[in-house]
Amino acid sequence: MCNYQTLYHGAAGYVIRCPHCKGIQLAFGTTVVNLDITEFECFKKMVNRLSDDHYHTSENEKMICLPLPADHVMMLVTPAEITALANITAEVQALIDAYDILETSSGCESAG
């Protein structure tokens, strides 16, 4: 059974993960998605790439589609939301990296 750590919690949503199985749950807007670490890293890279694009329309127009690991499921966000999501995923990645360093240095890394 998972015992979650909160990696992010704010008005836009939350990100939690299980330190044992490394499963991540990301809630943003009205969408909640469960990701493994590889899926999270891929999602984070895609969000960062899209947030770097310059959109020449309203910041509040839902025009950016983010494919999710589930078949036929996407997240539809505005340019403002993609920027917020990029900031959230960067913060979460920094915490994941810090936890990994702490686990490795304390000898708590699981074997297998």
Secondary structure, DSSP 8 states (H G I E B T S, - for coil): ----EEEEEETTEEEEE-TTT--EEEEETTEEEEE-HHHHHHHHHHHHHHHHS---S-TT---EEEE-SSTT-EEEE-HHHHHHHHHHHHHHHHHHHHHHHHHHHTT-----
